[in-house]
Amino acid sequence: MNPILDAETGFFSGLIGLQYGEDVVRKLRTLSVDVDWAKGWPEDTRAFWNAEAFMWSHKIDTKIRAMIALELQFLEKGYNLDLGCGSYSYVPSVGYDIAEKMLQFNDNCTEKIVGDVEKELLLKDGGFDSCTAIFLLNYIENYTLLLKEIFRVLKSDGIFVCVLYDGKINEWQRQKEVNHFSYEKWCKEFISVGFNVEFYEKEKLWFFKCQKIV
């Protein structure tokens, strides 16, 4: 068997075991050296989320997915940018993610861009009707820059929708979490950039609907 494919198959099998609590981290680290998209796992951010792409569809209950999709339905007719989209976008979108494996599995993207949301976005000013960030901001260290970039790439009166979980995420993904603010703190951050903010909570999820004010 091709040694690269053999390592990839072994890595994938180990990821399944990891979800069931098996102690396979050392084994996966060794295998990741020979898997191009997983090198540096789990410390490397890109490699970590590339690996998570394989199991992502099982991490959020289908009822919760349906509820989020319903809440975002009003965005479907516009040109939406989905930041940190991962392997699933709730509305047809331009997908923007650091993990190419995540993008590969995302069938609701009209366009796919590999990019780092910790840096300036590789996008022109005022190009989008809306922007979504679903379960993203808790993983962003340079969130102030990202919010300014979101404001920049939105059209006048554009809408930014952020969804966050009101609770603790699973222990494995918590290793990549860099902040866990109150909803009041997030509202203040959005307002400071120039957004008009509407906030509500549903099924332990925080929804922020932010309109660009110019």
C-alpha positions in Angstrom: 0.0 0.0 0.0 1.1 3.6 -0.6 2.8 4.6 2.7 1.2 8.1 2.5 -2.3 6.7 2.0 -1.6 4.1 4.7 -0.7 6.9 7.2 -3.8 8.9 6.2 -6.1 5.8 6.7 -4.5 5.1 10.0 -4.9 8.8 11.1 -8.5 8.8 10.1 -9.2 5.6 12.0 -7.5 7.1 15.1 -9.7 10.2 14.9 -12.7 8.0 15.1 -11.2 6.3 18.2 -10.5 9.7 19.7 -14.2 10.6 19.6 -14.9 7.5 21.8 -12.3 8.5 24.4 -9.5 6.2 23.3 -6.0 7.3 24.2 -4.6 7.7 20.7 -3.1 11.2 20.7 0.5 9.9 20.7 -0.2 7.5 17.8 -2.0 10.3 15.8 0.9 12.7 16.4 3.3 10.1 14.9 1.0 9.4 11.9 0.4 13.1 11.2 4.1 13.6 10.2 3.3 11.6 7.0 -0.1 13.3 6.3 0.4 16.6 4.5 -2.9 18.2 5.7 -2.3 17.0 9.3 1.3 17.9 10.0 1.8 19.5 13.4 -1.5 18.1 14.8 -3.0 18.9 17.2 -0.9 22.0 18.1 -1.0 23.5 14.6 -4.3 25.3 14.2 -4.7 24.4 10.5 -4.0 20.7 11.0 -6.3 20.6 14.1 -9.3 21.9 12.1 -8.5 19.8 9.0 -8.7 16.8 11.3 -12.0 18.0 12.9 -13.5 18.2 9.4 -14.0 14.4 9.3 -16.1 14.3 12.5 -17.7 17.8 12.4 -21.1 16.6 11.1 -21.6 14.6 14.3 -20.7 17.3 16.7 -23.9 19.5 16.4 -27.4 18.0 16.9 -29.5 18.0 13.7 -32.3 19.8 15.5 -29.9 22.6 16.5 -28.6 22.8 12.9 -32.2 23.1 11.6 -32.9 25.8 14.1 -29.9 27.8 13.2 -30.7 27.4 9.5 -34.2 28.8 10.1 -32.8 31.8 12.0 -30.4 32.5 9.0 -32.9 31.9 6.3 -33.5 35.7 5.7 -29.9 35.8 4.4 -30.3 33.3 1.6 -31.1 35.8 -1.2 -28.0 37.9 -0.6 -24.3 37.4 -1.3 -23.1 36.0 2.0 -19.5 35.5 3.4 -19.2 32.6 5.9 -16.1 33.1 8.0 -14.6 30.0 9.6 -17.3 28.1 7.7 -15.7 24.7 8.3 -17.4 21.8 6.6 -21.0 23.2 6.9 -22.6 26.5 5.9 -26.2 27.3 6.8 -26.9 29.4 3.8 -25.2 29.5 0.3 -22.0 31.4 0.9 -18.5 32.3 -0.1 -16.7 30.0 2.4 -13.5 31.3 4.1 -11.5 29.0 6.3 -8.0 28.1 7.3 -8.6 24.4 6.9 -8.7 23.2 3.3 -10.2 19.8 4.4 -13.1 21.6 6.1 -13.8 23.5 2.9 -13.5 20.3 0.8 -16.5 18.8 2.7 -18.6 22.0 2.5 -21.2 21.6 -0.2 -23.0 24.9 0.4 -20.2 27.1 -0.7 -20.5 28.9 -4.0 -16.8 29.8 -3.7 -14.1 28.5 -1.3 -11.2 30.6 0.0 -8.4 29.2 2.2 -7.5 32.1 4.5 -6.6 33.0 8.1 -9.3 35.0 9.9 -6.6 36.1 12.4 -5.3 38.3 9.6 -6.7 40.9 7.2 -9.2 39.2 5.0 -8.2 38.6 1.3 -11.4 40.4 0.1 -12.3 43.8 -1.3 -14.2 46.5 0.5 -18.0 46.4 0.5 -18.4 43.2 -1.5 -21.0 41.3 0.6 -24.6 41.8 1.6 -24.0 39.8 4.7 -21.5 37.9 6.7 -21.9 34.9 9.1 -19.6 33.6 11.9 -21.1 30.5 13.5 -19.3 29.2 16.6 -16.1 31.1 15.5 -15.3 34.1 17.7 -14.4 32.1 20.8 -11.5 30.7 18.8 -10.2 34.1 17.6 -7.4 35.8 19.5 -7.3 38.9 17.2 -11.1 39.4 17.2 -11.0 43.2 17.1 -9.2 43.1 13.8 -11.6 40.5 12.5 -14.6 42.6 13.4 -13.1 45.6 11.7 -12.5 43.5 8.6 -16.1 42.2 8.6 -17.3 45.8 8.8 -15.0 46.7 5.9 -16.1 43.9 3.5 -19.8 44.5 4.1 -21.9 46.8 1.9 -23.7 49.8 3.4 -26.5 48.5 5.7 -24.9 45.0 5.4 -25.7 42.4 8.1 -23.3 40.5 10.2 -24.8 37.5 12.1 -22.7 35.9 14.9 -23.8 32.8 16.7 -22.2 31.6 19.9 -22.9 28.8 22.4 -24.0 29.8 25.9 -22.0 27.2 27.7 -18.8 25.2 27.7 -17.7 23.4 24.5 -16.4 19.9 24.6 -13.1 19.4 26.3 -11.2 18.4 23.1 -12.1 21.6 21.2 -11.6 23.7 24.3 -7.9 23.5 23.8 -8.3 25.9 20.9 -10.7 28.3 22.6 -9.0 31.6 23.4 -11.9 33.7 24.9 -15.3 33.1 26.5 -17.0 36.5 27.0 -20.4 37.4 28.3 -23.0 38.4 25.7 -22.8 42.0 27.0 -19.1 42.1 26.3 -19.6 40.9 22.7 -22.4 43.4 22.2 -20.0 46.2 23.3 -17.3 44.9 20.9 -19.7 44.9 18.0 -21.0 48.4 18.8 -17.5 49.7 19.1 -16.7 48.8 15.5 -19.8 50.6 14.3 -22.6 48.0 14.2 -26.1 48.4 15.4 -26.8 45.2 17.5 -29.8 43.1 18.1 -29.3 40.2 20.5 -31.4 37.3 21.6 -31.0 33.8 23.0 -32.5 30.6 21.8 -31.9 27.0 22.8 -28.7 28.0 24.7 -27.4 29.8 21.7 -26.6 33.5 21.4 -27.6 35.3 18.3 -26.2 38.7 17.4 -27.7 40.4 14.3 -25.5 43.4 13.6 -26.2 46.0 10.9 -23.4 48.1 9.4 -24.0 51.8 10.2 -22.3 54.3 7.9 
